[in-house]
Amino acid sequence: MATDLNTKPVEVLEGQTLADLAIQNFGSIEAWFSFAELNGKAITDDLYSGQVLQYSTTPNNKQVLQTYTDNGYKPASATTVPGQEQPDQLTGIDYWIIGNDFIVS
């Protein structure tokens, strides 16, 4: 991926997705697709901590971008972290099956 004068690097933090980075660096989720395309990624690709991506220096929503910048917001909404071990079986009421795990009497 070539860089040009209209892009800057951004380092991925643990748990960040392309959507998080789009909001953080463009001020809008609408930039998700163009951000992914700029970096040769699919919008659902997993990212890893320390990975460096490029983003356009032209914000979509200057007010949101300014709020994120001023407050140091770094969203990280990934539900899984690449390389992190996942449980063999998901538990809790969200995963119970009536008559199997969740017994109604």
C-alpha positions as CSV (number, residue, x, y, z in Angstrom):
1,M,0.0,0.0,0.0
2,A,1.5,3.3,-1.1
3,T,1.1,6.4,1.1
4,D,0.6,9.9,-0.3
5,L,0.4,13.4,1.0
6,N,-3.3,13.1,1.9
7,T,-2.9,10.1,4.3
8,K,-1.5,9.6,7.7
9,P,-0.6,6.4,9.6
10,V,-2.7,5.2,12.6
11,E,-1.6,2.4,14.9
12,V,-4.3,-0.1,15.8
13,L,-5.0,-0.6,19.5
14,E,-6.1,-3.9,21.1
15,G,-9.7,-4.6,20.3
16,Q,-10.1,-1.9,17.6
17,T,-12.0,-2.6,14.4
18,L,-12.1,-0.8,11.1
19,A,-15.4,0.8,12.2
20,D,-13.8,2.1,15.4
21,L,-10.9,3.6,13.4
22,A,-13.2,5.1,10.9
23,I,-15.1,7.0,13.6
24,Q,-11.8,7.9,15.5
25,N,-10.1,9.2,12.4
26,F,-12.8,10.5,10.1
27,G,-15.6,11.4,12.6
28,S,-18.1,9.2,10.8
29,I,-19.0,5.5,10.4
30,E,-19.7,6.4,6.8
31,A,-15.9,6.3,6.1
32,W,-15.8,2.6,7.1
33,F,-15.8,1.4,3.5
34,S,-13.4,3.9,2.0
35,F,-11.0,3.3,5.0
36,A,-11.1,-0.4,4.4
37,E,-10.6,0.0,0.7
38,L,-7.6,2.4,1.3
39,N,-5.9,-0.3,3.4
40,G,-6.8,-3.3,1.2
41,K,-9.1,-4.7,3.8
42,A,-12.6,-6.2,4.0
43,I,-14.8,-4.3,6.4
44,T,-15.0,-7.4,8.7
45,D,-11.3,-8.2,8.7
46,D,-9.7,-8.7,12.2
47,L,-7.0,-6.2,13.1
48,Y,-4.2,-6.8,15.5
49,S,-2.6,-4.5,18.1
50,G,0.3,-2.6,16.7
51,Q,-0.8,-2.9,13.0
52,V,-0.3,0.4,11.1
53,L,-3.0,1.5,8.7
54,Q,-3.3,4.7,6.6
55,Y,-6.2,7.1,6.8
56,S,-7.3,10.1,4.7
57,T,-6.6,13.5,6.3
58,T,-10.0,14.7,5.1
59,P,-12.6,14.2,7.8
60,N,-16.3,13.3,7.1
61,N,-17.6,15.0,10.2
62,K,-15.3,17.6,11.7
63,Q,-17.3,18.2,14.9
64,V,-17.3,14.5,15.9
65,L,-13.6,14.2,14.9
66,Q,-12.8,17.2,17.0
67,T,-14.6,15.7,20.0
68,Y,-12.7,12.4,19.7
69,T,-9.4,14.2,19.2
70,D,-9.9,16.7,22.1
71,N,-11.0,14.0,24.5
72,G,-8.5,11.3,23.4
73,Y,-11.3,8.8,22.6
74,K,-10.0,5.6,21.1
75,P,-13.0,3.2,20.6
76,A,-12.3,-0.5,20.8
77,S,-15.5,-2.5,20.1
78,A,-14.1,-5.9,18.8
79,T,-15.9,-8.8,20.4
80,T,-12.9,-11.0,20.0
81,V,-9.2,-10.3,19.9
82,P,-7.2,-12.2,17.3
83,G,-5.1,-14.9,19.0
84,Q,-7.2,-14.8,22.1
85,E,-8.5,-18.2,23.2
86,Q,-12.2,-18.5,23.0
87,P,-14.3,-20.7,25.4
88,D,-15.3,-24.2,24.2
89,Q,-18.9,-23.6,25.1
90,L,-20.7,-20.3,25.4
91,T,-22.7,-20.0,28.6
92,G,-25.2,-17.7,30.2
93,I,-28.9,-17.0,29.5
94,D,-28.2,-15.7,26.0
95,Y,-27.0,-19.2,25.0
96,W,-29.4,-21.5,27.0
97,I,-31.9,-23.6,25.1
98,I,-35.3,-24.1,26.7
99,G,-35.7,-27.7,27.6
100,N,-32.0,-28.4,27.3
101,D,-29.9,-26.0,29.4
102,F,-32.8,-23.9,30.6
103,I,-35.3,-26.1,32.4
104,V,-38.9,-24.8,32.7
105,S,-40.8,-26.5,35.5
